[in-house]
């Protein structure tokens, strides 16, 4: 795993709760169910890919 991959992972994890929370709450309110689901992996992967692309662009050597 490169340094940029590690950084992207950390960024994605830090953002994940803030990304999922509003969507979970919106699903629960609209659906009227406490069992509303959000695919955490898809949200993580989207955040990870976005962060990795930006890091690779700004820090091509990974440092």
N, C-alpha and C positions, 0 to 999 in steps of 0.2 A: 504494500500500500504506500503510495507516495505521500509526501507532506500535504500536497493540495487535496488529496483524497481524504486524509485524516481531518483536515480543516473543514472540508465540505461536509463530512459526517457530523462533526461537532456543531456546525452551523445548522444543519438540518434537524438535529435532535433538539437544539435550543429553540428552534422555531415551531417544532411539531405541535406542542401543546397549544400554542396561540393559533395555529392553522386549524386544528381539529375542533377546538372548543366552540367557536361560533357556528360551525357547520353542524356539530352534534346538537347544539341547542336549537338551531333552526329546524332540524329534522324532528326533534322531539316535540316542538311546538306545533309544527305543521301536521305531523303524523299523530300527535296526541299520545305518543307512546314513549315510555322511558327506555325502550329497547332499540332506539334509533341507532343505526350503525354508520360509521365512516371508515373507509378503508385506509387505515393508518399507513400501511406500506406504500400505497400509491401516493399519498401526501408526502411521506418521507422521501420517496424516490424523486418526486418532482422538485422538492426543495434541494435535495442533494445534487441532482443534475444541474439545476440552475446555479447553485453555489460553485460547483466544480467548474462549470464553463466560465464563470466570472473569474475565479481564482486562476485558472489556466491562462486566461487572457491577460490578466494583470500581473501574474507571477509565472511566466512560462517555464522558468527553471525550477519552480516548486519551492523556492526559498523566499 
